[in-house]
Amino acid sequence: MDFQEPYLRAYFSALGLEDVEFVHTELTHAPVMPFLAQFRDAHEASRTAALDAVEALATRVPAETPAA
C-alpha cells in the first residue's frame, strides 16, 4: 500500500503545486539484502525504467529563468 504518494500530493497541493509527477522504482533493497538476490535483475529493470522516466520528464520542463 502506498501512503507516501497520496500524502505528498496533498502536501504539494496545499502549497499550490498541482502538476506533480511521481516516478517509482521497485525492489530497492534487492542489491543489498542477500535474501532478495533473486530479484536483482527485476530491480535493475525497474531502476532503469525509472531513470528513463525522469529523463523524459526533464526534457518536458521548459528552460526558463525566474522573473527578477
N, C-alpha and C positions, 0 to 999 in steps of 0.2 A: 504494500500500500504506500502510495506516495503522499507524504504530508508536507514535504518541502515546497514543491511547486505551487500548490494552492495557497500556502502561507505567503510565499514570495510574491505571487500575483496580487494578493490582497494588499500586501505591504507597498509594492510599487504603485498599485492603483491609488492608494491613499496619497502617494507623492505626485500623482498626476501622470504617471507613466503607464500607458495602456498597451502600447505596441512593444511587448516584451517577448522575445523568443527564448525558449529553453532548449538546450542540447544535452542529451543524456548519453552516458556510456555505462555499460553493464559489466558485472563481474570484476570490479576494480581491485578486489583482493586476490584474484587468481594468481597474479605473478609472485605474490609474497607468502601465500598460505599453502603449505605443501599439500594439504588435503583437497585443495581446489586446482591442483596441477592439470587435471583433465580438462579444465575449462580455459586454459591459457590461450588457445587458438581463438576461441569464441570471444574472449576479452580483447584480443588484438584486433579482431574484425570489428568489434563494437567501437573500440577506440579510434580506429582508422575512419570509420563512418562518422563518428562524432567530430573528428578534426576536419573532415571534408565538409561537414555541415557548417562548422564555424567559418571555414574559409569562404563558403558560398554566401553565408550571411554577411561576412565582412565586405565582400565585393558589392553588396547591395547598399551599403552605407555611403551616402554622398560625401564627397570630400568638401567639407565646409569649415570655414573659420568662424569662431564665435564672434558675435557682434560686440564691438567695443563699447 
